[in-house]
């Protein structure tokens, strides 16, 4: 049966975190079918083996895409996870896509259900996102509260607080999701969000339903990861 939601997860060298992420996907309680599209970017720390373990255990729920470092897109000589992210997005079959990287995780078992319920009832919205917890080696805090719960493309352009991908669910209506000539020019997920803002409004949900990790092994090290995405 075609899934209503595709969970898009990309991972690279997340051996200490990836189980938390996958388990948080599997714990979701929904009245619809959803799939997990997991892009593994040729990790060398044991992450790939963990992903293969889960894919073998949950073949009806998970589709695993094993990447090669030969396909990595480099920006100014630095390897990025862009190829893995874009190609995994392309594999998503659901009417909606929810994103979470392999070193973050969800905390609310009804996260997907809540976001689907809203988007199904509100066709004028292309994306919804929510509050989240931020943790590092020493502390745990709650992301800033956003008072404006409905945003237009103008509001998005003026946002001082970035939308974190692990909180989002959006309509899978962009064909292609990322145009080929933008692959080297886009920054993180913001280009994707900008395109979505052109076709609908954004809904902010005040419930914290995920954890964003700050750690030295992140794609963006330490607090820079939170600031640069």
URFEN-V388728 format. One record per run of one state. SS is the DSSP state (@ for helix, = for strand, . for the rest). FROM is the first residue (numbers start at 1). TO is the last residue. If there is no record, write none. Layout:
ss & from & to
SS & FROM & TO
SS & FROM & TO
This chain:
ss & from & to
. & 1 & 4
= & 5 & 11
. & 12 & 17
@ & 18 & 26
. & 27 & 33
= & 34 & 40
. & 41 & 46
@ & 47 & 57
. & 58 & 61
= & 62 & 66
. & 67 & 68
@ & 69 & 71
. & 72 & 73
= & 74 & 75
. & 76 & 77
= & 78 & 79
. & 80 & 81
@ & 82 & 91
. & 92 & 95
= & 96 & 99
. & 100 & 104
= & 105 & 106
. & 107 & 110
@ & 111 & 121
. & 122 & 124
= & 125 & 130
. & 131 & 132
= & 133 & 135
. & 136 & 139
= & 140 & 142
. & 143 & 149
= & 150 & 151
. & 152 & 152
@ & 153 & 158
. & 159 & 164
@ & 165 & 167
. & 168 & 168
= & 169 & 171
. & 172 & 179
@ & 180 & 182
. & 183 & 189
@ & 190 & 197
. & 198 & 200
= & 201 & 205
. & 206 & 209
= & 210 & 213
. & 214 & 223
@ & 224 & 228
. & 229 & 229
